[in-house]
């Protein structure tokens, strides 16, 4: 096969010729042809960054500036023939990198397995049969079958279409759906005018189609302009927090390292030794395992959440789910059972009507656009009543859209001389298109009094909690095509009454979320009366309501003020959903949005965390960060709690490790000009840092106190800085006390001083993890077994290191006497008691500050 079919202006050519050139036919490609094509053109993907392989991930561990600094230091030591120092530095760099690699590789493998469960698929004709194929395996020449809600997986030519409307704003900027039909267009036609062509990145709004794939992956229009289906996601709270935290560390690191280096040079200490010491200080201050800790913690959280039915598509979203303060959701399937049944069909006078049910069943049975539970309920009711489409032929369909909010089918009965248009949809929109009403066996003009009576019937049923649609008809002389302009002067025929009862446990789930600090906002296109009825039944405030009409008349500033105090947003247009989400964000809330429909995608993208369900349409699933295996608020509650546990453990590592390292580095910076020798050699600093990192890996498995899960948590770099300074300086006070005891009580020389302080600094780092991992007294909060025993194991190793003979001598350590070991234990015990006292004061003040501080607008203006 040549490349001409992909590279030529295929939209101007006959589809059969293009198919023949691609080796395809009515039954699509064969398995052998697919294998050849896949090898030739590669997978159908425009991703720039596939998952790193093991070797690439290993090499990435050595890309950090800190690792490069240490490698450079080792190189200097080798040039100066300081073999032992160079070997120790290289061994520790390699050990830290391998530890980080092992954890990240396990994490990335686990995440990849989760993503496989969420891979999108497409219906493709292969070997003449319809098959479900992963999107990445689609190749040029495939024939794909598309329907409403599908994402379009490649560029191609429309072979067959039935009321096929496509949203391709990502390509053309046109927000309204465009209709696609078979047939060549001029070669010079721009993208927006190619009515016979579909593009990767678009989505099907309504109807069905059969499409011949011509271009895949990077050869598509989408790949050529290097865009994505949705705009590149905004920086999340979590990513923003990590970035700001990195800036904080860099500033502190530069100040301390330059100070120490300057002092050492001023004291005429050896330049190489001073450089190594400064480099080791930089490493000691940095939590170099942070990327691995984040990956391990997030992936462990993702695996735990998947076991509970919450599947994570984007790991950063775990933190966002935990920080969520408002959940926006529709009522159907979330607050209600989602099992819709037809309760009755009524005529215009409110009496039961088999004729209205017959009309509605014809409309639902012939509809080929957006599959929905209302039509499924009508078809089921028709079958139960013995109704069928036998004797009728479908002439045309005017698909449902979210502006008209109605669906029209044109049918012809056997032997009938006229076509019958049957329109079904939202009461207000159908009524607006009516000029007459069926009154008994005749039709009467629909005057204002008649409209008022129909409105009263609609409101009465809606207040009882039923969902009510309207049915209208019109008769035409036969013709081929019908369009929206024909939906005028309709005859109002009656009402369709549906029931979707509230879930028995919805009220409890809402209460549980409220206790977690998550408020529920219902955003529904349904009318105010039925939404209010459902809201009251599940414990929401039915009076705190805004309608779509009221929102449309509001300025953004007014909506910012009103939205947080509103529980129900009713009669909402799809375009207003995103505006509501952004208004809530603007007032300082972290917003989750739960949706599964075609018109939910913009709001899912705008929300801090987009949530969908496994059975949602493709475009909703692809826009979401979190997928629920069942549409259940209790499952979501478990996801929120899991997100908060993951967030809490991530912050534990960052806060505790940084404060401990900061305290030690400040102590060494202060001691450097006062001591006749370095407080620790570079290799001792690196060993200290490596050993303290070993238990830190276990933080991802740690237990989390209930109070840390009870409220939303957000990144706060200022709070991390305060934590680092307060507890870091407490550590420094005890370090200075240690220096005084060693110099003035034990008259320690260089080896004894470095050995003693190495033990004390490392023991305090281990102890502070167990003390500061909880806001409670340490003995009243149980750490995970892995964290506890890894800490104990390293603690035992610390006491053994000075007595290991030749191995100890390599690091410049000497054995300690019983008295000296006793002093070490007493100082560490004093440090633990002081830290416990400071913790009670610190978290007491912090809790008081939180209670007295209200939400403020975001700095980014969202």
C-alpha positions in Angstrom: 0.0 0.0 0.0 1.2 3.5 -0.8 1.0 6.5 1.4 -1.1 8.5 -1.1 -4.4 7.5 0.5 -3.2 9.2 3.8 -1.4 12.1 2.3 -3.7 13.1 -0.6 -6.9 15.2 -0.2 -8.9 12.1 0.5 -12.1 14.1 1.3 -12.4 15.1 -2.3 -12.2 11.5 -3.6 -14.7 8.7 -3.9 -14.8 6.7 -0.6 -14.8 3.3 -2.5 -11.5 4.3 -4.2 -9.9 5.3 -1.0 -11.0 2.1 0.7 -9.6 0.0 -2.2 -6.3 1.8 -2.0 -6.2 1.0 1.8 -7.0 -2.6 1.1 -10.4 -2.3 2.8 -13.9 -3.2 1.8 -17.4 -3.5 3.1 -16.3 -5.9 5.8 -13.2 -3.9 6.9 -9.7 -5.3 7.1 -8.6 -8.8 7.8 -6.5 -9.7 10.9 -3.4 -10.2 8.7 -3.9 -6.7 7.1 -4.3 -5.1 10.5 -1.0 -6.7 11.7 0.8 -5.3 8.6 -0.7 -1.9 9.0 0.1 -1.7 12.7 3.7 -2.6 12.1 3.9 0.0 9.3 2.2 3.0 10.9 2.5 2.3 14.6 -0.2 2.6 17.3 -3.0 5.0 17.0 -1.7 7.5 19.6 -0.5 11.1 19.7 0.9 10.8 23.2 4.4 12.3 23.5 5.4 10.6 26.7 4.7 6.8 26.8 5.3 5.1 30.1 9.0 4.9 30.8 10.7 1.5 30.6 12.7 0.0 33.4 16.1 1.2 32.0 14.8 4.7 31.2 13.3 5.0 34.7 16.6 3.9 36.3 18.6 6.4 34.3 16.2 9.1 35.3 17.1 8.7 38.9 20.6 10.1 38.1 19.2 13.2 36.3 18.6 15.3 39.5 21.0 18.1 40.1 21.8 16.7 43.6 22.9 13.3 42.1 25.0 15.1 39.5 26.6 17.2 42.3 27.5 14.1 44.2 28.9 12.4 41.1 31.0 15.4 40.5 32.2 15.3 44.1 33.1 11.7 43.7 35.0 12.4 40.6 37.1 15.1 42.4 37.8 12.6 45.1 39.0 10.0 42.6 41.3 12.6 40.9 42.8 13.3 44.3 43.2 9.6 45.0 40.8 9.7 47.9 39.5 6.2 47.0 37.5 5.5 50.2 35.6 8.8 50.1 34.8 8.4 46.4 33.6 4.8 46.9 31.4 5.8 49.8 29.8 8.7 47.9 29.2 6.6 44.8 27.8 3.7 46.9 25.3 6.0 48.7 24.3 7.7 45.4 23.7 4.3 43.8 21.8 3.0 46.9 19.5 6.0 47.0 18.9 5.8 43.3 18.2 2.1 43.3 15.8 2.5 46.2 14.0 5.3 44.4 13.9 3.3 41.2 12.5 0.2 42.8 9.7 2.2 44.4 8.8 4.2 41.3 8.9 1.2 39.0 6.5 -0.7 41.3 4.2 2.4 41.4 4.3 3.0 37.7 3.5 -0.7 36.9 0.5 -0.6 39.3 -0.8 2.6 37.7 -0.4 1.1 34.2 -2.5 -1.9 35.3 -5.2 0.4 36.6 -5.2 2.4 33.3 -5.8 -0.8 31.3 -9.1 -1.1 33.0 -10.1 2.3 31.7 -8.8 2.0 28.1 -11.3 3.3 25.6 -12.5 1.0 22.8 -14.3 1.3 19.5 -16.6 -0.9 17.5 -14.8 -2.0 14.3 -15.6 -4.3 11.4 -12.8 -6.9 11.1 -13.0 -9.9 8.9 -16.6 -8.9 8.2 -17.7 -9.1 11.9 -18.1 -6.3 14.4 -15.5 -6.4 17.2 -14.6 -4.2 20.2 -11.0 -3.0 19.7 -8.8 -0.7 21.8 -8.3 2.7 20.2 -4.6 2.3 19.9 -5.0 -0.8 17.7 -7.1 1.0 15.0 -5.3 1.4 11.7 -6.0 3.0 8.3 -8.5 0.9 6.4 -10.5 0.0 9.4 -14.3 0.5 9.3 -15.6 1.9 12.6 -19.2 2.1 13.8 -20.0 5.3 15.7 -23.0 6.4 17.8 -23.9 9.2 20.2 -21.4 9.8 23.0 -18.4 8.1 21.2 -15.1 9.8 20.8 -13.9 9.7 17.2 -10.6 7.7 17.3 -9.1 8.7 14.0 -9.6 10.8 10.8 -11.8 9.2 8.2 -14.5 9.3 5.6 -18.2 9.0 6.3 -19.5 5.9 4.5 -23.0 5.9 5.9 -24.8 8.3 8.3 -28.1 8.7 10.1 -28.7 12.1 11.7 -25.0 12.1 12.4 -24.1 15.3 14.4 -20.5 15.8 15.5 -18.9 18.2 18.0 -15.5 19.2 16.6 -14.7 22.4 18.6 -11.2 21.1 19.3 -10.5 21.3 15.6 -12.6 24.1 14.2 -13.6 26.2 17.3 -17.2 25.8 16.3 -19.2 25.1 19.5 -22.4 23.8 17.9 -22.6 20.3 16.4 -22.3 19.9 12.7 -24.0 17.3 10.5 -21.8 14.9 8.6 -22.9 13.0 5.4 -21.3 10.8 2.8 -20.1 12.4 -0.5 -16.9 14.1 -1.8 -16.3 17.8 -1.2 -13.9 20.1 -3.1 -10.2 19.6 -2.5 -9.8 23.2 -1.4 -12.5 22.9 1.3 -11.2 23.9 4.8 -11.5 21.6 7.8 -14.7 23.3 9.0 -16.4 22.7 5.7 -15.5 19.0 5.2 -18.9 17.6 5.8 -17.9 14.1 4.7 -14.9 13.8 7.1 -14.6 13.2 10.8 -11.5 14.0 12.9 -9.7 12.5 15.9 -10.6 14.5 19.0 -14.2 15.2 18.0 -17.2 13.5 19.6 -20.5 12.2 18.4 -23.4 14.3 19.6 -26.2 12.3 18.0 -27.0 9.7 15.4 -25.0 6.9 14.0 -22.4 6.4 11.3 -20.0 4.0 9.5 -16.6 5.6 8.9 -13.5 4.5 6.9 -10.3 5.2 8.8 -7.8 7.1 6.7 -5.3 8.6 9.1 -4.3 7.5 12.6 -2.1 8.8 15.4 0.3 11.6 14.6 -0.8 11.6 10.9 -4.2 13.0 11.8 -5.2 16.6 11.7 -5.2 16.5 15.5 -1.7 15.1 15.7 -0.4 17.4 13.1 -1.2 20.6 15.1 -0.1 19.0 18.3 -3.3 19.6 20.3 -5.2 17.4 22.6 -8.9 16.5 22.9 -9.2 18.9 25.7 -7.1 21.8 26.6 -3.9 20.9 28.6 -5.1 20.5 32.2 -4.6 23.5 34.5 -2.0 23.0 37.1 -3.6 21.2 40.0 -3.5 22.3 43.7 -1.1 19.4 44.3 1.3 20.1 41.5 1.2 23.8 42.4 2.1 22.9 46.0 5.0 20.7 45.0 6.4 23.4 42.7 6.1 26.1 45.4 7.7 23.7 48.0 10.6 23.2 45.6 11.2 26.9 45.3 11.2 27.2 49.1 13.8 24.4 49.4 16.0 26.0 46.8 16.1 29.3 48.6 16.9 27.8 51.9 19.5 25.5 50.4 21.3 28.3 48.6 21.6 30.5 51.7 22.9 27.7 54.0 25.3 26.2 51.5 26.8 29.6 50.5 27.1 30.5 54.2 28.9 27.3 55.1 31.2 27.4 52.0 32.1 31.0 52.7 32.9 30.3 56.3 35.1 27.3 55.5 37.1 29.2 52.9 37.5 32.1 55.4 38.9 29.6 57.9 41.4 28.3 55.3 40.0 24.8 55.4 40.8 22.6 52.4 38.8 23.6 49.4 38.0 20.1 48.2 36.8 19.1 51.7 34.7 22.2 51.9 33.1 21.6 48.6 32.2 18.1 49.5 30.8 19.2 52.8 28.7 21.9 51.1 27.4 19.4 48.5 26.5 17.0 51.2 24.7 19.7 53.1 22.6 20.4 50.0 21.7 16.8 49.7 21.0 16.6 53.4 18.5 19.4 53.2 16.7 18.1 50.2 14.1 15.3 50.5 15.5 13.6 47.5 13.1 10.7 47.8 10.2 13.0 47.3 9.4 11.9 43.7 9.5 8.3 44.8 7.5 8.9 47.9 4.8 10.8 45.9 4.7 8.0 43.3 4.5 5.2 45.9 2.0 7.0 48.1 -0.3 7.9 45.2 -0.1 4.5 43.5 -0.7 2.8 46.8 -3.7 5.1 47.3 -4.9 4.4 43.7 -4.7 0.6 44.3 -6.6 0.8 47.6 -9.3 3.0 46.0 -9.6 0.7 43.0 -10.5 -2.2 45.5 -13.3 0.0 46.7 -14.7 0.8 43.2 -12.9 4.1 42.6 -10.5 4.0 39.7 -8.0 6.8 39.2 -7.2 8.0 35.7 -4.8 10.8 36.8 -2.8 10.3 40.1 -2.8 14.0 41.0 -6.6 13.8 41.2 -6.3 11.7 44.4 -5.2 14.8 46.3 -7.9 16.9 44.6 -10.6 14.3 45.5 -9.4 14.5 49.2 -9.5 18.3 49.2 -13.0 18.5 47.6 -15.4 20.8 49.5 -18.3 20.7 47.1 -19.7 18.0 44.9 -21.8 18.9 41.9 -24.0 16.2 40.6 -27.2 15.5 38.7 -30.0 13.8 40.7 -30.7 10.8 38.3 -28.8 7.7 39.4 -27.0 9.6 42.2 -29.8 10.7 44.5 -32.4 8.5 42.7 -32.4 4.8 41.8 -31.7 5.5 38.2 -34.3 2.9 37.3 -36.9 4.9 35.3 -40.4 3.5 34.7 -43.4 4.9 32.9 -46.2 5.5 35.5 -48.8 6.7 33.0 -49.5 8.4 29.7 -52.1 11.2 29.9 -54.0 13.1 27.3 -54.3 16.9 27.3 -57.1 16.8 29.8 -55.1 14.7 32.3 -56.9 11.4 31.6 -55.1 8.1 30.9 -54.5 7.7 27.2 -53.3 4.6 25.2 -53.0 6.7 22.1 -50.4 9.0 23.8 -48.5 5.9 24.9 -48.6 4.6 21.3 -47.2 7.8 19.9 -44.5 8.0 22.5 -43.5 4.4 21.9 -43.1 4.9 18.2 -41.0 8.0 18.9 -38.7 6.0 21.3 -38.5 2.9 19.2 -37.4 4.6 16.0 -35.0 7.0 17.7 -31.3 6.4 16.8 -29.5 9.3 18.4 -28.6 9.5 22.1 -29.5 6.4 24.0 -31.3 7.3 27.3 -33.3 5.6 30.0 -36.5 7.4 29.2 -36.7 5.9 25.8 -35.7 2.5 27.2 -38.6 2.8 29.7 -41.0 3.7 26.9 -40.0 0.8 24.8 -40.4 -1.5 27.8 -43.8 -0.1 28.6 -44.9 -0.4 24.9 -43.9 -4.1 24.9 -45.8 -4.7 28.1 -48.9 -3.0 26.5 -48.6 -5.1 23.3 -47.5 -2.2 21.1 -44.9 -2.5 18.3 -43.6 -0.7 15.2 -45.2 -3.2 12.9 -47.0 -1.5 10.1 -44.9 1.7 10.4 -41.9 2.9 8.5 -39.5 5.6 9.6 -39.2 8.5 7.2 -36.9 10.9 9.0 -35.5 11.9 12.4 -34.7 15.4 13.8 -32.3 14.4 16.6 -32.5 15.7 20.1 -30.2 18.6 21.0 -29.7 20.5 24.2 -31.1 23.7 22.9 -34.5 22.5 21.5 -34.7 19.7 24.2 -37.0 17.7 22.0 -36.8 14.7 19.6 -38.9 14.3 16.5 -39.6 11.2 14.4 -41.5 11.2 11.1 -43.3 7.9 10.4 -45.7 6.5 7.7 -48.3 3.9 8.4 -49.0 1.1 5.9 -51.3 2.6 3.2 -51.4 6.0 4.9 -51.6 9.0 2.6 -49.8 11.4 5.0 -46.7 11.3 7.1 -47.1 11.8 10.9 -44.5 13.8 12.8 -44.2 12.8 16.5 -42.4 15.1 18.8 -41.4 14.2 22.4 -39.4 16.3 24.9 -39.3 18.7 27.7 -42.7 20.2 28.5 -41.9 23.9 28.0 -40.0 23.4 24.7 -42.7 21.1 23.2 -45.5 23.4 24.4 -43.7 26.4 22.8 -43.8 24.6 19.4 -47.6 23.9 19.7 -50.4 25.9 18.1 -53.2 23.4 18.8 -54.4 20.9 21.4 -56.2 17.6 20.9 -59.6 18.1 22.5 -61.5 14.8 22.4 -61.6 13.8 18.7 -60.9 17.2 17.4 -58.2 19.9 17.5 -58.7 23.3 19.0 -56.4 26.4 18.8 -54.1 26.5 21.9 -54.9 29.8 23.6 -53.4 31.3 26.7 -56.1 29.7 28.9 -55.3 26.3 27.4 -51.6 26.8 28.0 -52.3 27.7 31.6 -54.3 24.5 32.1 -51.6 22.3 30.6 -49.0 24.1 32.8 -51.1 23.4 35.9 -51.2 19.7 35.0 -47.5 19.6 34.5 -46.7 21.3 37.8 -49.1 19.1 39.7 -47.4 15.9 38.5 -43.9 17.4 39.0 -44.6 18.4 42.6 -45.5 14.8 43.3 -41.9 13.9 42.3 -42.6 12.6 38.7 -40.7 13.6 35.7 -43.1 14.8 33.0 -42.5 15.0 29.2 -44.8 16.2 26.5 -46.0 14.7 23.2 -47.1 16.5 20.1 -47.9 15.6 16.5 -48.4 17.1 13.1 -49.5 15.7 9.8 -47.7 16.3 6.5 -48.1 15.5 2.9 -45.3 12.9 2.0 -41.8 14.3 1.2 -38.2 13.0 1.7 -36.7 15.3 4.3 -37.8 17.2 7.4 -36.0 19.7 9.5 -36.3 21.8 12.7 -38.4 24.5 10.9 -41.2 21.9 10.6 -41.5 21.7 14.4 -44.1 24.4 14.4 -47.9 24.6 14.8 -47.8 21.2 16.4 -50.8 19.6 18.1 -50.3 19.0 21.8 -51.4 15.4 22.5 -50.5 14.7 26.1 -48.1 14.0 28.9 -45.7 11.1 29.8 -45.2 10.6 33.5 -42.0 8.8 34.6 -40.9 7.8 38.1 -37.4 7.5 39.4 -37.6 7.0 43.2 -35.0 8.5 45.5 -32.4 6.0 46.8 -33.1 4.7 50.3 -29.6 5.5 51.5 -29.1 8.8 49.6 -29.9 10.9 52.7 -27.4 9.0 54.8 -24.7 9.3 52.1 -25.3 13.0 51.9 -25.0 13.3 55.6 -21.8 11.3 55.7 -20.3 13.6 53.0 -21.4 16.6 55.0 -19.6 15.3 58.0 -16.5 15.1 55.9 -17.0 18.8 54.9 -18.3 18.1 51.4 -21.5 19.9 50.4 -23.8 18.6 47.6 -25.0 20.8 44.8 -27.6 19.3 42.4 -27.2 20.6 38.9 -30.1 19.4 36.8 -31.8 20.2 33.5 -35.1 18.9 35.0 -37.8 21.2 36.2 -37.8 22.9 39.6 -40.8 21.0 41.0 -39.5 17.4 40.6 -36.0 18.4 41.6 -37.3 20.1 44.7 -39.3 17.0 45.6 -36.3 14.7 45.3 -34.1 17.2 47.2 -36.5 17.3 50.2 -36.7 13.5 50.3 -32.9 13.2 50.7 -32.4 16.1 53.1 -31.3 19.0 50.9 -32.8 22.5 51.2 -35.4 22.7 48.4 -35.7 26.4 48.9 -32.1 27.2 48.2 -32.7 27.1 44.4 -31.6 28.9 41.3 -33.1 28.4 37.8 -31.2 28.5 34.5 -33.2 31.6 33.6 -32.1 33.4 36.7 -28.5 32.4 36.2 -28.6 33.7 32.6 -29.7 37.1 33.9 -26.9 37.2 36.5 -23.5 38.8 36.2 -20.5 36.6 37.2 -20.0 38.6 40.4 -23.6 37.9 41.5 -23.3 34.2 40.8 -20.1 34.1 42.8 -22.0 35.4 45.8 -25.1 33.3 45.3 -23.8 29.9 44.1 -22.2 28.7 47.4 -25.6 29.4 49.2 -27.6 27.4 46.6 -28.3 23.7 46.9 -30.3 23.2 43.7 -29.5 24.5 40.2 -32.6 23.6 38.1 -33.7 23.9 34.5 -30.0 24.4 33.6 -28.6 24.6 30.1 -25.5 22.5 29.5 -23.4 25.6 28.9 -24.3 26.9 32.4 -22.8 23.8 34.1 -19.2 25.0 33.6 -20.2 28.5 34.7 -21.6 27.2 38.0 -18.4 25.2 38.6 -16.2 28.1 38.0 -18.3 30.4 40.3 -17.9 27.9 43.1 -14.2 27.7 42.5 -13.9 31.5 42.5 -15.2 31.6 46.1 -12.4 29.3 47.3 -14.0 25.9 47.0 -12.4 22.8 45.6 -15.1 21.5 43.3 -15.8 18.0 42.2 -18.3 17.3 39.4 -20.0 13.9 38.8 -21.4 13.5 35.3 -21.8 10.8 32.7 -23.4 12.6 29.7 -22.3 14.2 26.5 -23.1 17.7 27.8 -21.1 17.1 31.1 -17.6 17.2 29.4 -17.0 21.0 29.8 -17.9 20.9 33.5 -15.8 17.8 34.1 -12.8 19.5 32.6 -13.4 22.7 34.5 -13.8 21.0 37.9 -10.9 20.5 40.3 -11.7 16.8 40.1 -13.9 15.4 37.3 -15.8 12.2 38.3 -17.6 9.9 36.0 -19.0 6.3 36.0 -17.9 3.2 34.2 -21.0 3.1 32.0 -20.7 6.8 30.9 -20.3 7.9 27.3 -16.7 8.0 26.0 -16.4 11.8 26.0 -17.4 12.0 29.7 -15.1 9.2 30.7 -12.2 10.7 28.8 -12.8 14.1 30.5 -12.9 12.7 34.0 -10.1 12.2 36.5 -11.9 9.6 38.6 -14.1 6.7 37.4 -16.6 5.1 39.8 -17.6 1.5 39.1 -21.0 2.2 40.4 -22.9 5.5 40.7 -23.1 5.5 44.4 -22.4 8.4 46.8 -21.1 6.0 49.4 -18.5 4.7 47.0 -17.5 8.3 46.4 -17.3 9.0 50.2 -14.8 6.1 50.5 -12.9 7.7 47.6 -12.8 11.0 49.4 -11.5 9.4 52.6 -8.9 7.4 50.6 -7.7 10.6 48.9 -7.4 12.4 52.3 -5.3 9.5 53.7 -3.0 9.6 50.7 -2.7 13.4 50.9 -2.0 13.2 54.7 0.8 10.6 54.2 2.4 12.6 51.5 2.5 15.7 53.6 3.9 13.7 56.5 7.0 12.9 54.6 7.4 16.4 53.3 6.9 18.2 56.6 8.7 15.8 58.9 11.7 15.1 56.7 12.2 18.7 55.8 12.0 20.0 59.4 14.4 17.3 60.6 16.9 18.0 57.7 16.5 21.7 58.2 17.3 21.5 61.9 20.4 19.4 61.3 21.7 21.6 58.5 21.2 24.8 60.6 23.0 23.1 63.4 26.0 22.2 61.1 26.0 25.7 59.6 26.2 27.3 63.1 28.8 24.8 64.3 31.1 25.1 61.3 32.7 28.5 62.3 32.9 27.5 66.0 34.5 24.1 65.8 38.1 23.4 64.8 36.9 20.6 62.5 33.8 19.8 60.5 30.8 18.7 62.6 30.3 15.8 60.2 32.3 14.6 57.2 30.6 14.6 53.8 30.4 10.8 53.7 28.8 10.8 57.2 26.1 13.3 56.1 25.3 11.1 53.1 25.1 8.0 55.2 22.9 9.8 57.7 20.6 10.9 54.9 20.4 7.5 53.3 19.6 5.6 56.6 16.9 8.1 57.5 15.3 7.7 54.1 14.8 3.9 54.6 11.8 4.1 57.0 10.4 7.1 55.0 9.4 4.8 52.2 7.0 3.1 54.7 5.2 6.3 55.3 2.9 5.5 52.3 1.5 2.6 54.3 1.0 4.5 57.6 -2.2 4.7 59.4 -4.0 8.1 59.4 -5.8 9.5 62.4 -9.6 10.0 61.9 -9.4 13.7 62.4 -7.0 14.1 59.5 -9.7 12.5 57.3 -12.6 14.4 58.8 -12.0 17.7 56.9 -10.7 18.7 53.5 -7.0 19.3 53.3 -5.2 21.7 50.9 -1.6 22.5 50.1 -0.3 25.3 52.2 3.4 26.1 51.6 3.4 28.8 54.3 2.2 26.2 56.8 4.9 23.8 55.7 7.5 26.5 56.1 6.2 27.3 59.6 6.3 23.6 60.5 9.8 23.3 59.2 11.1 26.3 61.1 9.4 25.5 64.4 10.3 21.9 64.7 13.6 22.3 62.8 14.8 24.9 65.3 13.7 22.7 68.2 16.0 20.1 66.7 18.8 22.7 66.4 18.4 23.7 70.1 19.1 20.1 71.1 21.9 19.8 68.6 23.6 22.9 70.2 23.0 21.3 73.6 24.7 18.2 72.2 27.6 20.2 71.0 28.1 21.8 74.4 28.0 18.4 76.2 30.4 16.8 73.8 32.9 19.7 73.9 32.7 20.8 77.5 31.7 17.6 79.3 33.4 14.9 77.3 36.1 17.1 75.7 35.4 15.2 72.4 37.9 15.2 69.6 36.9 15.0 65.9 36.1 11.3 65.7 34.2 11.1 69.0 32.3 14.3 68.2 31.3 13.2 64.7 30.3 9.7 65.9 28.2 11.0 68.8 26.4 13.6 66.8 25.9 11.3 63.9 24.0 9.0 66.2 22.0 11.7 67.9 21.0 13.5 64.7 19.9 10.2 63.1 18.1 9.0 66.1 16.2 12.3 66.5 15.2 12.1 62.8 13.8 8.6 63.3 12.0 9.5 66.6 10.5 12.7 65.1 8.8 10.6 62.4 6.9 8.6 65.1 6.2 11.7 67.1 5.1 14.1 64.3 3.2 11.6 62.1 0.1 12.3 64.3 -1.5 15.4 65.9 -2.3 13.2 68.9 0.1 12.1 71.6 2.4 9.6 69.9 1.5 6.7 72.2 -2.2 7.2 71.4 -1.8 6.8 67.6 -0.6 3.5 66.2 1.8 3.7 63.2 1.7 1.0 60.5 3.7 -2.1 61.3 6.0 -1.5 58.3 6.8 2.0 59.5 7.3 1.0 63.1 9.6 -2.0 62.5 11.6 -0.3 59.7 12.3 2.5 62.2 13.2 0.1 64.9 15.6 -1.8 62.5 17.4 1.4 61.5 17.6 2.4 65.2 19.3 -0.8 66.1 21.7 -0.4 63.2 22.6 3.1 64.4 23.8 1.7 67.8 25.7 -1.1 66.0 27.6 1.1 63.4 30.3 2.5 65.7 31.2 -1.0 66.9 31.6 -2.6 63.4 35.4 -2.3 63.3 36.8 -1.8 59.8 33.4 -0.8 58.4 33.0 1.8 61.1 36.6 3.1 60.5 35.8 3.7 56.8 33.3 6.4 57.9 35.5 7.8 60.7 33.5 6.5 63.6 34.8 5.2 66.9 33.1 3.1 69.6 31.4 5.0 72.5 31.7 4.3 76.2 28.6 3.4 78.3 28.6 6.9 79.7 28.7 8.5 76.2 25.9 6.1 75.0 23.8 7.1 78.0 24.2 10.8 77.2 23.1 10.0 73.6 19.9 8.3 74.9 19.1 11.1 77.4 19.5 13.8 74.8 17.2 11.9 72.4 14.7 11.3 75.1 14.7 15.0 76.0 14.2 15.9 72.4 11.2 13.5 72.1 9.5 15.1 75.2 10.2 18.6 74.0 8.8 17.8 70.5 5.7 16.3 72.1 5.1 19.5 74.1 5.7 21.7 71.1 3.4 19.6 68.9 0.5 20.0 71.3 1.1 23.8 71.3 1.6 24.0 67.6 -1.4 22.0 66.5 -3.6 23.6 69.2 -2.9 27.0 67.7 -3.3 25.7 64.2 -6.7 24.2 64.9 -7.8 27.5 66.5 -6.7 29.4 63.5 -8.6 27.1 61.1 -11.8 27.5 63.1 -11.5 31.3 63.0 -10.6 31.6 59.3 -13.2 31.5 56.5 -12.7 30.6 52.9 -11.1 33.3 50.7 -11.0 33.6 46.9 -8.2 31.8 45.1 -5.1 33.6 44.3 -5.3 32.4 40.7 -8.7 34.0 40.3 -10.5 30.9 39.5 
